[in-house]
Amino acid sequence: MDKPLLILKSISDKNRLRIFSALLVHDELCACQITEFLKVAGATASRHLSLMVSAGALKNRKQGRWIYFRLNKEDDSIQQLSTWVKQNLAGSSQARKDLNALKEILLIPCEKLSQRQRESGSCSET
């Protein structure tokens, strides 16, 4: 019972639920893309991502300077949760806005996103 509770708690925040939903559509996102997408400081995005990884909702991998996040599809409860989230959020206006924003963000190389975030001290105002 503890593991499902941890996973549910890990997505019980609006921004973490947005991350989870985005990863239902995009197999993998870089931390800088998620930071840009949420329009939060890097430390805030990192805290959200860390909580989700610790709970087992997400997995991550490092590639050079970048850390990429994906849903933990090896866990059956994540598969079931994914289905529920898809059914309940797919048509929401927030989900549509998020997908459109991500389309634009994914056109920007991670190097440029990261540089822009470092120069501004947080994410860009897009």
Residue pairs with C-beta under 8 A, 6 or more apart in sequence:
3 56
3 77
4 77
6 54
6 55
6 56
7 55
7 56
7 57
7 75
7 77
7 78
7 81
8 81
9 55
10 16
10 51
10 52
10 54
10 55
10 56
10 57
11 17
11 20
11 52
11 57
11 81
11 85
13 48
15 38
15 40
15 44
15 48
16 48
16 51
16 52
17 85
17 89
18 37
18 38
18 94
18 98
19 29
19 34
19 37
19 38
19 48
19 49
19 52
19 58
19 69
20 52
20 57
20 71
20 81
20 85
21 85
21 89
21 95
21 98
22 29
22 34
22 37
22 98
22 99
22 102
23 29
23 58
23 69
23 70
23 71
24 71
24 82
24 85
24 86
25 99
25 102
26 102
26 106
27 70
28 68
28 69
28 70
29 37
29 68
29 69
29 70
29 102
30 66
30 67
30 68
30 69
30 110
30 113
31 42
31 45
31 46
31 49
31 66
31 67
31 68
31 69
32 42
32 66
32 110
32 113
32 114
32 117
33 102
33 105
33 106
33 110
33 113
34 45
34 49
34 69
35 41
35 42
35 45
35 113
35 117
35 122
35 123
36 105
36 108
36 113
36 117
36 123
36 124
36 126
37 98
37 101
37 102
37 105
38 44
38 45
38 48
38 123
39 123
39 125
39 126
40 122
40 123
41 121
41 122
41 123
42 117
42 122
42 123
49 58
49 60
49 69
52 58
52 69
53 59
53 60
53 69
56 72
56 75
56 78
57 71
57 72
57 78
57 81
58 69
58 70
58 71
58 72
59 69
59 70
59 71
59 72
59 74
60 67
60 68
60 69
60 70
61 67
61 68
61 70
62 68
65 114
66 110
71 78
71 82
72 78
73 79
73 82
89 95
101 126
104 126
105 113
105 126
116 124
117 123
117 124
